[in-house]
Amino acid sequence: MLGMILGVTKGKNQLELPIVNSCFSFCTDASNVDDSTECAGMGCCQTPFPGNISSFNTSCTPIPPIYNASIQSFSPCSYSFIAEVNSFKFDRSYVSSTNFRSKYTEGFPLVLDWVVGNGSCSEATKIGSQYACQAMNSQCINVSNGPGYRCNCSQGYVGSPYLQGGCRDINECEPPNQSLYPCKGNCRNTDGSYTCSCPSGFRSDDPQSIPCVRADPNKALKVALGTSAGVVFLMVCMFALRAEYQKRKLAKEKERFFDQNGGQILYHQIMSKQVDTLKIFTQDDLKKATNDFDKSREVGKGGHGTVYKGILKDNKEVAVKRSKIMNVAETDEFVQEIIILSQTNHRNVVRLLGCCLEVEVPMLVYEFIRNGTLFHFIHRNYGSRPPSLDTRLRVAQESAEALAYLHLSTNRPIVHGDVKSMNILLDENYMAKVTDFGASRMLPKDEVQFMTLVQGTMGYLDPEYLQERKLTEKSDVYSFGVVLLELITGKTAIYHDGSMEAKNLASSFLLAMKDGSLDGILDASIVSTGMEMLLVEVAEMASMCLSTRGKERPSMTQVADKLKALRSTWREKLVLEHGKSECLIIGSSPTPLMLRVPPQSSMFSTGAQISEVGIETPR
């Protein structure tokens, strides 16, 4: 038996096209029919109903010669019908009797698959009032098996989407909806949905499916404390790791600088006892000694660096110099200079105690000299009487002896390179100490050092050095000549004499010597009757030191010897003059009398005006 559904659909251009769905049922004998309730092809068959059709017919057609008189004798009737899927259950008695017709006299249930219009949702929304989904909270659904669309209420709403106001909110918290929308805690309806939460003091991981239980009142605090502790621990670990990283990085950097600055060379020489006067300090040692290089510990600042007062662990006071630049190009040369400087042994040279090599620019540690610089002693000795001529000549002699020692008494001559009153210190007994070898150079015997950059201080610079860039011992002699001028004139190397114009002391002095007006430039506080020839000799020696040509200048040894001889001569005359001055000073004003030489007079006045002069024991 052939069962068919013949339908008609519309294709492109509205042309009608036939659609045929069919199935076959075979049954040659009543015993062949299955007891199954399914239409499997033995006595009953089924085929799906086609969609998107405008009309249809059903039919049952015998298939000769299969369908013959023998089959008709036990199954005289055939039926074709349309029914909802699963609404029909086959029975084998339907084949050989009229039970089928008796049971289904009222027909079969059907579900009509209907749609609105012939367009899609996107097209329907553009037709205005003819759009079928009229209710708020409704949605349009495209049909998959043909043209048209349907309307549904949105999730959380129920009713007719085709009527205005037809979709109503579902109250999920009231019966009978509670079975569909579970909540084990407090249910609260919202527009189109609901919320489910635990009451205060209770908790649940999912209150919709898991009942609420009484919460631990300290749990939140415990969680907060645990989280905070975890965060703090993590931060501590991060800081510790960073600190360790920085520590290792700093240690490697210190090691690199130590090797770069010749630390290994110096260390082996110290360990082999070749050097026993020098100590290697660490950066931490000097930081502690200077209170981390606090500004209040600064005792001097110049072109080469800053000097700090430091106190070591044994309470020994030292001067720590932080240089700005590395003065020696080669590591071996720098180490040799450090060693030689540490081995200098002269009472008028500031002793080098040690160094720190684990920084980019090495730091040097000197003995600490308490009474400041000669510059301040001469030019800024406020509130005190001016230093006597004897004191000035003694300081000059001691400084000259120190420079002579550096030039001659070591294996390699040491040229200071920056001799000036700021680099001559005075100890507690006002003994001169030459310091700050920031510009110093060690020269091979009988050689000179050629410099690419000018080093030193304006007003003290050797003119020959400025022109030829040749640094020799005679360069120090010139600079010392300027210091000697400061001692006898009381003026600075670059000074202002009642005007805004800066004057060079060396030039002014040489001009005064040439014009015979030396009395106008000397310090009046050291001018007294009977000392004229002494001051002339000192001035002449200073003039020789200031010679333009280095070959014409005396050596520092000659200068030191000359000053020593002058001091000896001056001491004898001073004793006589001091006896006379005591008679003149009795009953006079406590202010010392100062000799003022009039411009029209000879080089020195021969009057009875005598200045008060301090008496010191010769060294």
C-alpha positions in Angstrom: 0.0 0.0 0.0 1.4 3.4 -1.0 0.5 6.3 1.3 1.0 9.8 0.0 0.8 13.5 1.0 0.5 15.7 -2.1 1.1 19.3 -1.3 1.5 22.6 -3.2 4.0 25.3 -2.3 4.9 28.6 -3.9 8.4 29.1 -5.3 10.1 32.1 -6.9 7.8 34.5 -8.8 4.8 32.9 -6.9 4.9 29.8 -9.1 3.1 26.7 -7.7 5.3 23.7 -7.2 4.2 20.2 -6.1 5.6 18.5 -3.0 5.1 14.7 -2.5 5.9 12.8 0.7 5.1 9.0 0.7 5.6 5.7 2.5 5.0 2.0 1.8 3.2 -0.5 4.0 3.5 -4.3 3.3 1.2 -7.0 4.6 0.7 -10.3 2.8 -0.8 -12.1 5.8 -2.3 -11.1 9.1 0.4 -13.1 10.9 3.1 -10.9 9.4 1.9 -7.8 11.3 4.1 -6.8 14.3 2.8 -6.3 17.8 4.7 -3.0 17.9 2.8 0.3 18.4 5.1 2.0 15.9 4.2 2.4 12.2 7.3 0.6 10.9 6.0 -0.5 7.5 4.3 -3.8 8.3 0.6 -3.0 8.2 1.2 0.7 8.9 3.6 3.4 7.6 4.1 7.1 8.3 5.8 10.1 6.6 6.5 13.6 7.8 4.2 16.4 6.9 5.8 19.0 4.6 6.0 22.5 5.7 5.3 25.8 3.8 2.5 24.4 1.7 -0.7 26.2 0.7 -2.8 23.0 0.1 -2.5 19.2 0.4 -4.3 15.9 -0.2 -3.7 12.5 1.4 -4.3 9.1 -0.3 -3.8 5.4 0.0 -3.1 3.5 -3.2 -2.9 -0.3 -3.6 0.2 -1.5 -5.5 -0.7 -4.4 -7.9 0.2 -7.2 -8.0 1.2 -7.0 -4.3 -2.3 -6.0 -3.3 -4.6 -9.0 -4.4 -7.7 -10.8 -3.3 -6.0 -12.7 -0.6 -4.9 -9.5 1.2 -8.3 -7.9 0.7 -9.9 -10.9 2.4 -8.3 -10.2 5.8 -7.7 -6.4 5.4 -10.5 -4.9 3.4 -10.0 -1.2 4.6 -7.1 1.3 4.2 -6.9 4.7 6.0 -4.8 7.8 5.5 -4.9 10.7 8.0 -2.9 13.6 9.5 -2.1 13.6 13.3 0.3 15.1 15.8 3.5 13.2 16.3 3.1 10.5 19.1 -0.7 11.0 19.3 -1.3 7.7 17.4 -0.4 4.2 18.7 -0.7 1.4 16.1 -2.5 -1.9 17.0 -2.4 -5.0 14.8 -6.2 -5.4 15.2 -6.6 -2.3 13.0 -5.5 -4.3 10.0 -8.2 -7.0 10.1 -11.1 -5.2 11.8 -12.9 -1.9 12.1 -11.5 -1.2 15.5 -9.5 1.8 14.2 -12.7 3.6 13.0 -14.5 2.8 16.2 -11.7 4.2 18.4 -11.0 7.4 16.6 -14.5 8.5 15.6 -13.7 12.0 16.7 -10.5 12.3 14.7 -6.9 13.1 15.7 -5.4 16.0 17.6 -3.5 18.4 15.4 -1.1 21.4 16.0 -1.3 24.0 13.4 2.1 25.5 12.5 1.0 29.0 11.7 2.9 32.3 11.3 2.2 36.0 11.0 2.6 37.6 7.6 5.1 36.7 4.9 8.2 38.8 6.0 11.0 38.4 8.6 11.2 40.2 12.0 13.5 42.9 10.6 10.9 43.6 7.8 7.9 43.4 10.1 9.3 46.0 12.6 9.2 48.6 9.7 5.4 48.2 9.0 4.3 50.3 12.0 0.8 49.5 13.4 0.6 46.2 11.4 3.5 44.8 13.4 1.9 41.9 15.3 4.1 41.9 18.5 2.1 44.7 20.3 2.8 43.9 23.9 5.6 45.5 25.9 8.2 43.0 26.9 7.6 40.9 23.8 10.0 39.6 21.2 9.8 38.7 17.5 10.9 35.2 16.4 11.7 34.3 12.8 10.2 31.1 11.4 12.8 28.7 10.1 10.7 26.6 7.7 9.2 29.4 5.6 8.3 33.1 5.5 6.6 34.9 8.4 7.3 35.4 12.1 5.8 34.7 15.5 5.7 36.7 18.8 6.6 35.5 22.3 6.6 37.2 25.6 10.2 38.0 26.8 11.8 35.8 29.5 10.2 36.5 32.9 6.8 37.5 31.4 3.7 35.6 30.4 0.5 36.3 28.4 -0.4 37.2 24.8 2.3 39.1 23.0 -0.2 40.1 20.3 -2.2 42.4 22.7 -1.1 45.7 24.2 -0.3 45.0 27.8 -0.6 41.3 27.1 2.8 40.3 28.6 2.7 40.4 32.4 5.5 40.0 34.8 5.8 36.6 36.4 6.0 36.7 40.1 8.6 34.0 40.7 8.2 34.2 44.4 4.5 33.2 44.6 2.9 29.8 44.0 2.7 28.0 41.7 5.8 29.6 40.2 8.1 28.7 43.1 8.6 25.2 41.7 9.9 26.7 38.4 12.0 29.4 40.1 13.6 27.9 43.2 15.0 29.9 46.1 16.2 28.6 49.4 16.5 32.0 51.0 14.7 35.3 50.7 13.0 35.6 47.3 12.3 39.1 45.9 10.4 39.7 42.7 11.8 42.1 40.2 10.6 43.3 36.8 11.1 40.3 34.5 13.2 38.4 37.0 13.8 37.8 40.7 16.6 37.8 43.3 17.4 35.2 45.9 19.5 36.0 48.9 20.2 34.8 52.5 18.9 36.8 55.4 21.3 38.7 57.6 23.6 36.4 59.6 23.2 33.6 57.1 25.2 32.6 54.1 25.1 30.2 51.1 27.3 29.7 48.1 24.1 29.5 45.9 20.9 30.4 47.7 18.8 29.4 44.7 19.8 25.7 45.2 21.6 25.5 48.5 19.9 26.3 51.8 21.3 29.2 53.8 23.2 28.4 57.0 24.2 30.6 59.9 27.3 32.5 59.0 30.5 32.6 61.1 30.5 36.2 62.5 34.3 36.3 62.4 34.6 34.9 59.0 34.6 38.2 57.2 37.2 39.5 59.6 39.2 36.3 59.2 39.0 36.6 55.4 40.0 40.3 55.6 42.9 39.6 57.9 44.0 36.6 55.9 43.9 38.6 52.7 45.7 41.6 54.3 48.3 39.3 55.7 48.8 37.6 52.3 49.1 41.0 50.6 51.6 42.2 53.3 53.6 39.0 53.1 53.7 39.3 49.3 54.8 42.9 49.5 57.5 42.0 52.1 58.7 39.3 49.8 58.8 41.6 46.9 60.7 44.3 48.8 63.0 41.6 50.2 63.7 40.3 46.8 64.2 43.8 45.4 66.5 44.7 48.3 68.5 41.5 47.8 68.7 42.2 44.1 69.9 45.8 44.8 72.3 44.5 47.4 73.9 42.1 45.0 73.9 44.6 42.2 75.6 47.2 44.5 78.1 44.5 45.7 79.0 43.7 42.0 79.2 47.4 41.2 81.5 48.0 44.2 83.6 45.0 43.2 83.9 46.4 39.6 84.9 49.8 40.8 87.4 48.3 43.3 89.1 46.4 40.5 88.8 49.3 38.1 90.5 51.6 40.5 93.4 49.2 41.2 92.1 47.8 44.5 93.5 44.3 43.9 97.0 45.7 43.1 96.9 47.9 46.3 95.5 45.1 48.4 98.3 42.6 47.4 100.9 45.3 48.1 99.4 45.9 51.6 99.2 42.1 52.3 102.8 41.6 51.1 103.9 44.4 53.6 105.2 46.5 50.7 102.8 49.2 51.9 102.1 49.4 55.7 101.0 53.1 56.0 97.8 52.9 54.1 94.4 51.5 54.9 91.6 50.5 52.5 88.2 51.8 53.7 84.8 50.6 52.6 82.1 52.9 51.4 80.1 52.0 54.5 83.0 52.9 56.8 83.1 56.4 55.4 79.4 56.8 55.3 79.2 56.0 59.1 82.2 58.3 59.7 80.6 61.3 58.0 77.0 60.6 59.0 76.2 59.6 55.4 78.2 62.7 54.1 75.9 65.1 55.9 76.1 68.7 54.8 76.9 69.8 58.4 80.1 67.7 58.1 81.4 69.7 55.2 84.7 71.5 56.0 85.7 72.5 52.5 84.5 72.6 48.9 86.5 73.3 45.8 86.9 72.6 42.2 88.2 69.0 42.7 85.6 67.9 45.3 84.2 68.2 48.8 86.0 67.5 52.1 84.0 66.1 55.1 85.0 65.8 58.7 84.8 62.1 59.7 85.0 60.3 63.0 86.2 56.6 62.8 85.2 53.8 65.1 88.3 54.5 67.3 87.1 58.2 67.6 89.9 59.4 65.4 89.1 62.5 63.4 89.8 62.3 59.7 89.2 64.4 56.6 87.3 62.5 53.8 87.7 63.9 50.3 85.1 63.0 47.7 86.5 63.9 44.3 84.4 64.9 41.3 86.7 63.5 38.7 89.4 60.8 38.4 92.7 62.6 38.1 94.9 59.8 36.8 94.1 58.0 33.6 95.9 54.7 34.3 95.0 52.4 37.2 98.6 51.4 37.9 99.7 55.1 37.9 96.9 56.0 40.3 97.8 53.2 42.7 101.5 54.2 42.6 100.6 57.8 43.4 98.4 56.7 46.3 101.2 54.6 47.7 103.8 57.4 47.4 101.5 60.0 48.9 100.8 57.7 51.8 104.6 57.2 52.4 105.3 61.0 52.5 106.6 61.8 55.9 106.9 65.5 56.5 105.5 67.5 59.4 104.2 70.1 57.0 102.4 67.8 54.6 98.9 66.5 55.4 99.3 62.7 55.8 97.2 60.4 53.6 95.8 57.7 55.8 93.8 55.6 53.4 91.4 55.4 50.5 88.1 53.9 49.4 88.2 52.3 45.9 84.7 50.7 45.7 83.1 53.8 44.3 83.3 55.3 40.7 85.7 58.1 41.8 88.0 57.0 44.7 87.7 58.8 48.0 90.8 59.7 50.0 91.2 59.9 53.8 93.6 62.4 55.3 94.5 63.4 58.8 92.1 66.0 60.1 93.6 69.5 60.6 91.6 71.6 63.0 92.3 75.3 62.5 91.2 75.8 58.9 93.0 77.3 56.0 95.7 79.9 55.6 93.2 81.8 53.4 90.8 82.3 56.3 93.6 83.0 58.7 94.9 85.9 56.6 91.7 87.3 55.0 88.9 86.5 57.4 90.4 86.6 60.8 87.5 88.8 62.1 87.7 90.1 65.6 91.4 89.2 66.1 94.5 91.2 65.6 96.3 90.6 62.2 98.9 87.8 62.3 102.4 89.1 63.0 105.1 89.2 60.3 107.0 86.5 62.2 103.9 84.2 62.0 103.5 84.9 58.3 107.1 84.2 57.5 107.1 81.0 59.6 104.0 79.7 57.7 105.6 80.7 54.4 108.8 78.8 55.4 107.0 75.7 56.5 104.9 75.6 53.3 108.0 76.1 51.2 109.8 73.3 53.0 106.8 71.0 52.4 106.8 71.7 48.7 110.6 71.3 48.5 110.2 67.9 50.2 107.6 66.8 47.6 109.8 68.0 44.7 113.0 66.4 45.9 112.6 63.9 48.7 110.6 61.1 46.9 111.5 58.7 44.2 109.3 60.5 41.7 108.9 64.3 42.0 105.4 65.3 43.1 104.2 68.5 41.6 101.3 69.8 43.6 99.6 71.7 40.7 97.2 73.8 42.8 99.3 75.7 45.4 97.2 78.4 47.1 96.3 79.7 50.5 93.1 77.5 50.6 95.3 74.4 50.3 97.5 75.3 53.2 96.0 74.2 56.5 96.9 75.2 60.1 96.9 72.8 62.9 96.2 73.5 66.6 99.6 75.1 67.0 99.2 77.1 63.7 101.8 74.9 62.0 101.4 74.9 58.2 100.2 71.7 56.5 100.1 71.5 52.7 97.1 69.5 51.4 94.8 68.8 48.5 96.8 67.1 45.9 93.8 67.0 43.6 95.7 68.5 40.7 99.1 66.9 41.6 101.2 64.9 39.2 104.1 62.5 39.7 106.8 63.2 37.2 109.7 61.0 36.0 113.0 62.5 37.0 114.1 65.4 34.8 110.8 65.4 32.8 107.8 67.6 32.6 104.1 66.7 32.4 102.1 67.9 29.3 98.5 68.6 30.2 95.6 68.7 27.8 93.3 70.5 30.3 94.2 73.5 32.5 94.1 72.7 36.2 94.6 75.0 39.1 93.0 78.2 40.4 92.8 81.6 38.7 95.3 84.1 40.2 97.7 81.3 41.0 98.3 79.8 37.6 101.8 79.8 36.1 101.6 81.9 32.8 104.2 79.6 31.2 101.9 76.6 32.1 98.9 78.4 30.5 100.8 79.0 27.3 102.7 75.7 26.9 100.7 73.3 29.0 103.9 72.2 30.7 103.5 71.3 34.4 106.8 71.4 36.3 108.1 72.0 39.8 108.5 75.7 38.8 104.8 75.9 38.3 104.4 75.3 42.0 107.1 78.0 42.6 105.0 80.6 40.8 101.9 79.7 42.7 103.8 79.8 46.0 105.0 83.3 45.1 101.3 84.4 45.0 100.8 82.9 48.4 103.8 84.8 49.7 102.2 88.0 48.3 99.0 87.2 50.2 101.0 86.9 53.4 102.8 90.3 53.0 99.9 92.3 51.4 96.9 90.9 53.1 95.1 90.8 49.7 93.6 87.9 47.9 95.0 86.6 44.6 92.1 88.3 42.7 91.0 91.3 44.7 88.9 94.5 44.5 90.7 97.7 45.6 87.9 100.1 46.3 86.3 99.5 42.9 84.2 96.9 41.1 87.1 96.0 38.9 88.8 92.8 39.7 92.6 93.0 40.0 95.3 90.4 39.7 97.6 90.5 42.8 100.7 89.3 41.1 100.3 91.9 38.3 99.6 94.7 40.8 102.6 93.7 42.9 105.1 93.5 40.0 103.8 96.9 38.8 104.4 98.4 42.3 107.9 96.9 42.4 108.6 98.5 39.0 107.2 101.9 40.0 108.9 101.9 43.4 105.5 102.1 45.2 105.7 98.9 47.2 104.5 100.7 50.3 101.1 101.2 48.7 100.4 97.4 48.4 101.9 96.0 51.5 99.8 95.2 54.6 100.2 98.2 56.9 99.9 96.0 60.0 103.3 94.4 59.4 105.1 97.6 58.4 107.3 99.0 61.2 110.5 101.0 61.6 113.7 98.9 61.1 112.0 96.2 59.0 112.3 97.9 55.6 115.2 95.9 54.2 113.6 92.6 55.5 110.4 93.4 53.7 112.3 94.4 50.5 114.1 91.1 50.5 110.9 89.2 50.9 109.3 91.2 48.1 112.3 90.6 45.9 112.1 86.9 46.5 108.4 86.9 45.7 109.2 88.8 42.5 111.7 86.1 41.5 109.1 83.4 42.1 106.7 85.3 39.8 109.1 85.5 36.9 107.4 84.8 33.6 110.0 82.3 32.6 110.2 79.1 34.7 114.0 78.8 34.3 114.5 82.2 36.0 112.5 81.2 39.1 114.3 79.7 42.2 113.6 76.1 43.3 111.4 75.5 46.3 114.5 74.4 48.2 116.1 77.8 47.6 112.9 79.6 48.6 112.7 77.6 51.8 116.4 78.3 52.7 116.0 82.0 51.9 112.9 82.3 54.2 114.7 80.5 56.9 117.6 82.9 56.7 115.3 85.9 56.6 113.4 84.7 59.7 116.7 84.3 61.6 117.8 87.9 60.6 114.4 89.3 61.4 114.3 87.7 64.8 117.3 89.6 66.1 116.0 93.0 64.9 112.5 92.2 66.2 113.7 91.7 69.7 115.3 95.1 69.7 112.2 96.7 68.1 109.9 94.9 70.6 111.8 96.4 73.6 111.4 99.9 72.1 107.7 99.3 71.4 107.0 98.3 75.0 108.1 101.8 76.2 105.9 103.5 73.6 102.8 101.4 74.3 102.7 102.0 78.1 99.7 104.2 78.9 98.6 104.3 75.3 95.3 103.1 73.8 94.7 99.4 73.7 94.3 99.6 69.9 97.7 98.8 68.3 99.4 101.6 66.4 99.6 100.9 62.6 102.3 102.5 60.4 100.7 104.3 57.5 103.2 105.3 54.8 102.3 108.5 53.0 102.4 108.3 49.1 105.1 110.9 48.7 107.5 109.3 51.2 110.2 106.9 50.4 109.5 103.2 50.3 109.2 103.0 54.1 108.7 105.7 56.8 111.4 106.2 59.3 109.2 107.8 61.9 108.6 106.6 65.4 105.3 104.9 64.6 105.7 101.3 65.5 103.1 98.5 65.2 102.5 96.0 67.9 104.3 92.8 66.9 103.8 89.3 68.5 106.8 87.5 69.8 107.1 83.8 68.9 109.7 81.2 69.7 111.6 80.2 66.5 111.2 76.6 65.3 
